[in-house]
Amino acid sequence: MHMDHAELLAKRLFEHVFTGSRMDYRLSQSNGEHDFDLVYSDGSEAAVEVTMTVDQVQQETWRQVLDGRKGGGVIQAKCCKRSWSISISSSTRIDPIREKVDGYLAAIEQEGLSSFQGPTDSNQHVRKIYADLGVVYGSVLPEWVAGPRIIVGLPGPIGRLTDSAAIDAAEHEATKPDNRKKLGAYVGSERHLAVYAPPHSLASFGLWMREPPPKRASLPREISHLWIFGDDFGVKGDVVVWRAGPNATWQKARYQL
C-alpha cells in the first residue's frame, strides 16, 4: 500500500510541526485502522487519520473535462476561425459543450467579439452560449496558438467564500462515520483528523485568503484534534494549515516544507 499525495504531505507537515517526531504509516489498514501512528520525541503516541475534502459536483465536472478518451480539455474546432479559451460553470455537462460550442463560438466571432462575459453580456449569441451550454467566459487566443481549437478551463469552486469556509469543510469531514470509527477505535486519548484541501477547492481558498474566526472546533468525542491543510501549486513546499484542539481556538500557520 502506497501513500497518496495528501498522506505524504500530512506526514511531512506533522514531522515538521512536532520536532523530533515521526509519522509511522500503517501498512495494514484492511480492518479500517487509522493511517498513521504519530510518535513524539518523548516516545508518546497519537493516532492520525488523513482524509480529503472534495466538492462532488466540481470533481465530476473536472473528471468530464479531463476525460482523455474524449480529447481532454481541448476541442478541435471546425467552424471557428480562431482558437478560444472558455470557462464553464462547475455544474455544467461537458458532452453538449464538446458537441455544440464550436458553432456557438463561430456565431460570436461573426459578431466581431474577441471576448465575452456570459452572465452580463447583452449580445444575443453570448446570452445563448451561457444559457444553453453554461459557458461563462470566453476569450480569443493569440494567433500563434495552433488550431483552431477550443481550450476548456477547469471550473472553480461552488459557493461563497467566508471566514469559516475551511472550518466548515473540516468539521464536515469530522462528522463522517468512517473517520469517527477509525479514530474512535484507537485506545489512546490523542486522535488527530487531518483534512487535506486540494488547490482550487473552496476550502483551500479559505485557508490561504482568510483568517480563522476566534472560536473552538466542533469535535465529536472520537476526535481530539482537527487539522485542515493545503498546498500551493505556485510555490513548491508552501503549506498552510488551520488547526484546533479540545481546549484551543483555531490557529493558522504557514510552513515551507
MOWO-V371210 format. One record per backbone hydrogen bond with DSSP energy under -1.0 kcal/mol. CO is the residue of the C=O (numbers start at 1). NH is the residue of the N-H. If there is no record, write none. Layout:
BEGIN
co,nh
CO,NH
CO,NH
END
This chain:
BEGIN
co,nh
4,8
5,9
6,10
7,11
8,12
9,13
10,14
11,15
12,16
13,17
14,18
18,21
22,39
24,37
29,32
35,26
36,48
37,24
38,46
39,22
40,43
44,40
46,38
47,192
48,36
49,194
51,196
55,59
56,60
57,61
58,62
59,63
60,64
61,65
62,66
67,70
67,72
68,71
71,74
73,152
75,150
83,141
84,151
85,139
86,153
87,136
87,137
89,92
94,98
95,99
96,100
97,101
100,104
101,105
102,106
103,107
104,108
105,109
106,110
108,113
109,112
114,140
116,138
117,121
123,127
124,128
125,129
126,130
127,131
128,132
129,133
129,135
130,134
134,89
136,118
137,87
138,116
139,85
142,145
148,77
149,84
150,75
151,86
162,165
164,168
165,169
166,170
167,171
168,172
169,173
170,174
173,176
176,180
177,181
178,182
179,183
180,184
181,185
183,186
190,47
191,224
191,225
192,49
193,227
194,51
195,229
196,53
198,201
201,205
202,206
203,207
204,208
205,209
206,210
213,215
215,250
220,223
225,193
226,244
227,195
228,242
229,197
230,240
235,238
237,257
238,232
239,255
240,230
241,253
242,228
243,251
244,226
251,243
253,241
255,239
END
